[in-house]
């Protein structure tokens, strides 16, 4: 046997298999640990005193440099500031939460939102990413599609909730994200954003099944009339998402 001919008495295939197993186990451990950078340690929803990490534990903090120059360190001890207007539906641990206020605004169930940064998202050039057409002169709607500006917005109950007055375009993705609706209601006229995913547009009207006509006026608003922040986007989408369950009492009941 010549020098270096170790394959004659060592099962190289088996050693390679063991190395792969060790690598794969390490990969699972690493990914599972990195998955705990946000949301951990878990907190007992009743006492607030039990911190649960599980195995493996929470990794050491890591600082990420964002494109706009900000830095974010995770994990961290930051907590969401808003309090849920809800209480447990039962006396046992883990019982579902029942809303006590307006669930479409209080961050309950499908109406929940995350405490994202209260700043606008930006394009690669640093400009606000989502703006109305009045602030984006280089964009417009296609002549082959119905133009919703001026059309009435109809809720799930068939009641008119407002009129579309503008479109908000994503300048990075080059598509429309929101319809700007001027509402009519008891609290007076105001302009709110309607996520275009919740709208069905035809040549005569805009239909929305998520909420009722009288609920458009309560939708979260933007601080700047020509910009929307990441936090405002989460709250706006959450409002219409919450309406899919909480817009009417009947939606909260079983089908059968």
N, C-alpha and C positions, 0 to 999 in steps of 0.2 A: 504494500500500500504506500503510495507516494505521500509526500508532505502535504498537509492541508486537506486530505481526503477524509473529512469528518463525517460526510453523509453516509459512509459505510456502516457506522455504528451509532449514529444519532438520528432520531426521527425528526427531521427538519420540519416536515409538514405539521407534526403535532406541536412542536415548539412555536411555529408560526401561528397556529390556532390559539395557543395559550396567550401569546402576545396580543392577538386580536381581541380575545376576551378581556384581557386586562385593559387594553385601550378603550374598548367599548364601555366597560364598567366605569372607567374614569370619565368618559365623555358624558354618560348619564348623570354621574355625580355632579360634574361641573355645570351642566345645563339646568339641573334641578336646583342647584344652589343659586345660580344667576337668576333663575325665575323668581326668587324671593327678594329681589331688589326693591320691588314696589308691593305694598299691601301687607308687608310683614314687619314686625311680629303681629300676629292676630290678637285681637282684643276681645275679651268677653263682652257680649252685647248687653249684659245685665249689670255686672259689677264694674266692668272696666278695669279690673285688676289682674286678670289672668292673661299673661302674654304667652302665646303658643308659637313656637318656631318649627317644631318637628325636626326630622332628620333629612338632610343636613341642615345646620343652622343658618341663620341669616349671614350673608357675606359681609366682609368689611366694606365701608363706604368707598365709592368710586366717584370721581368728579368728571363730568362730561362737559366739553366745550361745545356750545351750540353755535350755529352759523351766524347768529346776530351778535356774538360776543358774550352772551350770558353763560353762566356756568350753573350746572345742576348736580348736586351730590345725592346719590342714593345708595343704600337706604338712608332715610332720615327720620326724625321724630315729628315731622310736620303732620298735622291733622286737618281734615276738612272742617271749615269753620261753621258751616250751616248745620242747624239741628233739624232732624226729621220730625215733621208733625205726624207722628205715628206711634202706636203702642202695640205690644204683642197681642195677637188674637187669642192666645191661650196661656195657661200657667206653666207650661212645660218649656224647657230650654229648646231653642231653635224654632219656636212657633212663628208663623208668618206675621208680618207687621200689617196692621190695619190703619189706613190713613185717618187722621183726626181733623185735618184742615182741608185745603184745596189740593188734592194729590197731583194735579197737573202743574202746580207751581211749587210744591214743597219737596220735590225730589224723591218721590216714592215709586217703586216698581219700574214700569217702563218709562216713567217720567223722571228718572234719576239722571243726574249729570255729574261730571267730574270737575273739580276745582282747577281748571286749566289756567294758564297765564292770561291775565286780563289785558292782553295786548293783541293788535291785529297780526295775523299771519302775513308774511311778506314773500314777494317773488325773489328770484336770484339776484335781481338788481336792487333789492331793498324797498321796493314800492309796495303799498298795501295790495294784498293778493285779491281780495274779494271786494269789489266796489260796484256802485250802480252805474248804469250806462251813462248817466249824466256826468259822471266823473271819469269815464273811459271813452274818449271820443273816437278811438280807433276800433271800437267794437260795435256790433249791431246784430239784430236778429235776421235770420235768413228769410228771404221772400217766399221760399217754398214751404215754410212752416207758418202756422197761425200765430199772429202777434197778439200776446195776451194783454198788452197795455190797453186799458180802457174797458176790459171785460169785467163783468161781475164775478165775484167769488162766492160760490154756493156751498154751504155746509152740508153735513150729513142729513140734517132735517129739512133740507130744501130751502132754508132761509138764507137770504143774501147777507153775507158778513162784511162785504166791502167791495172795493174796486181796485184792480191792478193799476198802479201808477208808474212802475218802473221795473226793470230787470236788473239783478245783480249778477255780474259776471266774474268768473274765476279767471284772472288774467294769466295764470300759469298753466292751467289745464285747458283754457279756451272753451269753457262751457258755462252754462247758466246754473247758478247754485240756488238762488232765491227769487221769489216774486215779492215786490214791495206792494203792500196792500194798504189802502186808506180805508180804515174801518168805519162802520156806522154802528152806533149803539148808545146805551144809556150814559156811558161815561164820556161821550163826546167823540169827535173824530180824532184819530191818531194813526200813525203809520207804523206798521209792523212787518216783519219778514215772514214769508211762508216758504219753507224748504220745497224746492220744485219736485222732490221725490214724492211728496204727499199730494201733489196736484195732478189732475187730469185735465188737459187743456184741449178744447176744441175751438171752432170758429166763433162760438156764441157765448161761451161761459168757461169758467174754471171751477171744477168740482173738487171738493175735499171731503173725504169720508172720515178722516181722523177726528174732527171736532165739529161742533154745531155752529150755526151761523152767528149766534150771539156770543160765542166764545173767542172770536178773533180779536176783539178789543182788549182781552186780558193777556194776550201773548207778550212775552218779554220783549222789551224794546232795546235799541242800541243807544249807547251814550253819544256817539257821533253819527249824525245823519248820513254820512258818506263812508263810514267804516264799520266793521264788525270785528270784535275781538274773539279770541279763541274761547274764552269763558262764555261770552254772549252766544256764540254759535252752539255750544253745548246746551245752554239753557233753552234756546229757541227750539232746537230739534227735540229736546226732552219734552217740551210742552206739547208738541203735536204727537210725539210718541206716547205720552201719558194719556192723551185723548183716545187712543185706540182701545184703552181699557176703562178709563174713568170719565169719558165725556158724558155718558148716561149711566144711571144705576143698572140698567139691564145688561150692559156690557160686562159687568162684574159678576153676573150670575152664570151658572152652567147652561149649556145649550139644551140639555135634556133634563 
